[in-house]
Amino acid sequence: MNLHSCRYVLQMIWSTFGMSVRFYVAKTMKLLIMVLALEEPLKTSIFFWHGNRYLDLYE
């Protein structure tokens, strides 16, 4: 399979899936931003919970 046909196949795939891929990427980015906005309080509570567990284990 030479380079030209490879590029042609890639172009076909992109024209078929490109729109949905961009749509999913946009949705994923929105989700990531939402998760990151919630992440700080979540992370601190998880950290404290785990930290207490680890302290109990090591004492």
Secondary structure, DSSP 8 states (H G I E B T S, - for coil): --HHHHHHHHHHHHHHHHHHHHHHHHHHHHHHHHHHHHHHHHHHHHHHHHHHHHHHHH-
